Amino acid sequence: MEFDTVYPEQLHKRMLKKEFSIDSEIDLLHRKYKNQKKILDKLLCLDAQLYMNLGLNSTKADKAETKKESRKIYRAIKKIDPKLGDLFLVHQDK
């Protein structure tokens, strides 16, 4: 199995821009990739990147915003794989 290092690097650069949004990134993934598995992989990468950007000095508001953005990703996953999306959403609610 080959690991794609290009997407995480490009994602990081896009996330540094002021106009970056999760919604636009999800749209980009759906336009760029037709393979559902690739889209799922990229969505999970996006979610991981969100949490990696949190640090020890992150505020409660930062953490709440990350959780909110993560839910958007999980809902996008649910559209592709309902069981997996539900699993993530239920787990996040605990």
C-alpha positions as CSV (number, residue, x, y, z in Angstrom):
1,M,0.0,0.0,0.0
2,E,1.4,3.3,-1.0
3,F,1.2,6.4,1.3
4,D,0.3,9.7,-0.3
5,T,2.6,12.4,1.1
6,V,1.6,15.0,-1.4
7,Y,-1.9,15.6,-0.1
8,P,-0.9,16.3,3.5
9,E,1.7,18.7,2.4
10,Q,-0.6,20.6,0.1
11,L,-3.3,20.5,2.7
12,H,-1.0,22.1,5.3
13,K,-0.2,24.9,2.9
14,R,-3.9,25.5,2.1
15,M,-4.7,25.5,5.9
16,L,-2.2,28.4,6.5
17,K,-4.2,30.6,4.2
18,K,-6.8,32.9,5.7
19,E,-9.5,31.9,3.2
20,F,-9.3,28.1,4.0
21,S,-12.5,26.4,5.1
22,I,-13.4,22.8,5.8
23,D,-16.4,23.1,3.5
24,S,-14.3,24.2,0.5
25,E,-11.7,21.4,1.2
26,I,-14.5,18.8,1.2
27,D,-15.8,20.2,-2.1
28,L,-12.3,20.2,-3.5
29,L,-11.8,16.5,-2.6
30,H,-15.1,15.5,-4.3
31,R,-14.1,17.4,-7.5
32,K,-10.6,16.2,-7.6
33,Y,-11.1,12.5,-6.7
34,K,-13.7,10.1,-8.1
35,N,-12.6,7.0,-6.1
36,Q,-14.7,6.9,-2.9
37,K,-11.9,5.2,-0.9
38,K,-9.4,8.0,-1.8
39,I,-11.9,10.6,-0.7
40,L,-12.4,8.8,2.6
41,D,-8.6,8.6,3.1
42,K,-8.2,12.3,2.4
43,L,-11.1,13.2,4.7
44,L,-9.5,11.3,7.5
45,C,-6.2,13.0,6.8
46,L,-8.0,16.3,7.0
47,D,-9.5,15.4,10.3
48,A,-6.1,14.3,11.7
49,Q,-4.5,17.6,10.5
50,L,-7.2,19.5,12.4
51,Y,-6.3,17.8,15.7
52,M,-2.6,18.0,15.1
53,N,-2.9,21.7,14.9
54,L,-4.2,21.8,18.5
55,G,-1.5,22.3,21.1
56,L,-1.1,22.7,24.8
57,N,-1.9,26.4,24.6
58,S,-5.1,25.8,22.6
59,T,-8.1,27.4,24.3
60,K,-11.5,25.7,24.9
61,A,-12.9,27.7,22.0
62,D,-10.1,26.4,19.7
63,K,-11.0,22.8,20.8
64,A,-14.7,23.4,20.4
65,E,-14.1,24.8,16.9
66,T,-12.0,21.8,15.9
67,K,-14.7,19.5,17.1
68,K,-17.3,21.4,15.1
69,E,-15.2,21.2,12.0
70,S,-14.5,17.5,12.6
71,R,-18.3,16.9,12.7
72,K,-18.5,18.4,9.2
73,I,-15.9,15.9,8.0
74,Y,-17.7,13.0,9.7
75,R,-21.0,14.0,8.0
76,A,-19.1,14.0,4.7
77,I,-17.8,10.5,5.5
78,K,-21.3,9.4,6.4
79,K,-22.5,10.3,2.8
80,I,-19.9,7.9,1.4
81,D,-20.0,5.2,4.1
82,P,-23.0,5.5,6.4
83,K,-21.8,3.0,9.0
84,L,-18.3,4.5,9.3
85,G,-19.7,8.0,9.5
86,D,-22.2,7.1,12.2
87,L,-19.5,5.3,14.1
88,F,-17.4,8.5,14.1
89,L,-20.3,10.8,15.0
90,V,-21.5,8.5,17.9
91,H,-18.0,8.2,19.3
92,Q,-17.5,12.0,19.2
93,D,-20.7,12.5,21.2
94,K,-19.4,10.4,24.1
